[in-house]
Amino acid sequence: MAQPRIGIWFIGARGGVAASATLGLIGLQKRLADSVGLVSELPQFARLDLVAWDTLVVGGHDIRDVTLTEEVARLHRESRVFDAKLVAAAQGELSSVDTRIRPGTIFRCGTTIEKLAANAMLGHSHELPRHAVERIQSDLKNFQQELHLDCIIVVNVASTEPATNFVDLPPHWSDLDRLLDEGPACPLSASSLYAIAAFQLGMPYINFTPSPGATPAALGELAELRKTCHAGQDGKTGETLLKSVLAPMFAARHLEVMSWVGHNIFGNLDGEVLDDPVNKSAKIQGKDKLLGLILGYDPQTLVSIEYIRSMGDWKTAWDHIHFRGFLGTPMTLQFTWQGCDSLLAAPLVLDLVRFVELANRRGEIGLLSQFGSFFKRPLGLENHAFDHQSSVLNEWAARQSQ
Ligand code: NAD
């Protein structure tokens, strides 16, 4: 059977993660990149009918006045990432992707994100949420028609929105739908408007960010009503990944973690946005929560995220774990993690597109909890231990190839 032609629609298409994923995809298509870092290229997934890299096409929304080509060049120059040969070879394709990036929405994104937005975006700033959804849908439909796509996977890699409290949100879509006509009184933020737009068109949505996206119950219901699927939330790429590997070890050896302190410093645009305390609190909630869930008790924890401009896309996390062993003996584990943020995230985003596309093609509906190993807050998966989460993914894969 002919391979389906699939669109990847990045929300935040000119950001570090999207730019790295787009360049990586072009590299894979031109056979200028190898598969290191790509989970979907591991042997246990070889028998799955995953889409080939060649059939994927990128478009998206963003809010800033930069080009994708400039963003790739900036990452290359300032953070010393990417092979110069690949960057040079990808110029034509990057420019083509740029023509497919449309102005998004900044509805309820807070002042720090609003400040990033281009002047052209401000024309949309008083748009009713329903009109924003319709405009997003028109962009998605044009992308699908112009490129003759069988399906589009919408991936949120936009800046982290301020934390939202959804306690009063109606749990059913029929009630929430009405709020889209309420202008500023509508409690949903942009990430959820993008999810609504995708679901109403029957398109899957992946939330790689801590923003709410599809988490309100009514949106989960909408996905089910439109027979589509979603996965999230907030990519697990560095320090939290290590926590989900190390905490189960302390639990299995009956060592008592008394405190776990993690200090993170980095200097990319994501770090600049997270420098605003209201945006930062949304991120920190996800980084801290898993320890108590894995250990079964709550050690004292501290997570700090600081924006240090000179670090660029390179993140250093220093973790100090103070634990108690036999006869009350206190001991310490410390580690430093020095990772390049966008290059850790980009392959996972590409993997998620392939896995979610397959699940969608096979008729899976609603929340896809089997991809929880990719996320800090794995929606639908209670167990945060990385080993367990990887087994869930492998078991799903084994069932697909039976
Ligand atoms: P970034 O700041 O480089 O890129 C974000 C992009 O989103 C920017 O181009 C910005 O203009 C755009 N944007 C902001 N608000 C938007 C909106 N409402 N609509 C459309 N576009 C919008 O950030 P990044 O490093 O690429 O990270 C992207 C997201 O992924 C962040 O939320 C981050 O917290 C999350 N994340 C990243 C990693 C990682 O890099 N390792 C891991 C987990 C989660």
Boltz pocket constraint, residues with backbone or C-beta under 6 A from the ligand:
constraints:
  - pocket:
      binder: B
      contacts: [[A, 11], [A, 12], [A, 13], [A, 14], [A, 15], [A, 16], [A, 17], [A, 18], [A, 61], [A, 62], [A, 63], [A, 64], [A, 104], [A, 105], [A, 106], [A, 107], [A, 109], [A, 113], [A, 116], [A, 156], [A, 157], [A, 158], [A, 159], [A, 160], [A, 190], [A, 191], [A, 208], [A, 209], [A, 210], [A, 234], [A, 235], [A, 236], [A, 237], [A, 268], [A, 269], [A, 270], [A, 271], [A, 273], [A, 340], [A, 341], [A, 342], [A, 344], [A, 345]]
      max_distance: 6.0
